[in-house]
Amino acid sequence: EVQLVESGGGLVQAGGSLRLSCAASGFTFDNYGIGWFRQAPGKEREGVSCMSMRSGMRVVKTYYADSVKGRFTISSDNAKKTVYLQLNSLKPEDTAVYYCAAEFETEDGSRCAGMEGYEMDWWGKGTLVTVST
């Protein structure tokens, strides 16, 4: 069973930085998309960033929402089976619960479909990021 456990959220002032971590386990397949989504109070969940992986370790595509391009960076440590999201230049509008999520992908199939509004297959419980003014 795939399990995703987020950590690293907290309270930070505008302009500050945080690094979120997602510890992943239970993957029995080598092709998947994994990334970060967020939901702010009173708003719908949105895709933040996602990586499409092949052969368990090769990143074939990385996606970012327009609102975070240039400020957030997604990365992975395959040895630790952990995906990170570095959040820089944080703004109050970045305040949200951040979720790690993953989806099964085929070799030549869609990549990070969750960034286009499709439902991801597995979700973590989320970590809260609060950005103060």
N, C-alpha and C positions, 0 to 999 in steps of 0.2 A: 504494500500500500504506500502510495506516495504521501509523504508528509513534508510540510513546509512550515518553518518556524522563523518568524521575523523577530528582530531585535534592533535596538539602536535609536528608537524614537525618543523624543523628549521636548523640552521647552528651550527655545533659542530666540535670540533677538533678531530682528530683521537685519539682513546682511551677513548673518552668521552661516555656519555650516554644520551638517550632520552627516554621518554615514550609517545607512541602514544595512543590515545583514539578513540574508535569508538562508538558513541551513536546510538543505534539501536531502531527502533520503527516500529509499524505496523505488527508485527508478529502475525498471527492468527493460528499458528500451533506450536506444541511442539517439533518436531523433525527437526533438521536443522544442517547444518554445517556453521560455521562462522570463518573467518580468515583474514589473511593479505597476500597481493600480492604486488609485486613491479615491476616497470619498469624503468630501467636506460636508459639514452640517447643512442639511437642507438641500443638498445637491446630489445629482446622480454620480455614480461611480464612473471614473474615467481612466483610460490608459495613460500611464506616465512614460514607461520605457520597457522595452522587451528585446530579448535576444533569441534568435532562432539557431538551434544547435544541431549539428550533425556529427555522427560517430561519437557522441558523448562529450566532445571537447572542442569541436571546430565551430566557431561562430560564423554563420553564413550571412547573417543580416542583423542589424541593430536598428531599433526604431525609437524615436523620441516624440513625445507630444510637442507641438509648436511652443507651448507655454513654458517648456523647461529646456528647450534646446540652448546649448551654450552654458547652462547652469548646472544641470544634472548629468552624471555619468554612470552608466551601468557597466559592471565588470563581473568577472567570475574567477574563482580559484578552484580549479577542477580537483586538485588534491584534497581540498577541504570540503568539496561539494557545497560551496557557498557562493551565492550571488550577492553582489553589493550594489547599493545605489548611493553614490556620493552626491549630496545636495549642497550646493554652494549658492551664495548670493540669495539666501532665502528671503521670501516676501510673505507678508501676512496672508496673502491669498494661497500660499502653499499649505496652510494649516489644513490637516485632514488626517484620517486614518489611512495609513499606507499598507496595502496588502501585497504579499508575494503570491504569484499564481503561475501555474504551468499548464501546458497543453501537450497532448500527444500529436506528433506530426509525422507524416510520411516523407520519404526521401525527396520526392519531387512535388510535394503537396504545398498547401498554404503555409505561410510563415507568420507567426504571431497574430493569428486571426483575432485574438482578443483586443488588439489595438484598433480593430475596425468594428468593435462592438459585439463580436461573437463571444459566447461564453467560454471561459477557460475551463479546463477539466478539474483542476485541483486548486485549492485556496488555503492560505494560511489564515490565522486569526486576526492578523493586523497589528500594527504598532502606531501609536499616536504621535504625530508631529505637530507641535504648536509653535507658531512664529509670532512673537510679540512685536509691537511697534516701538 
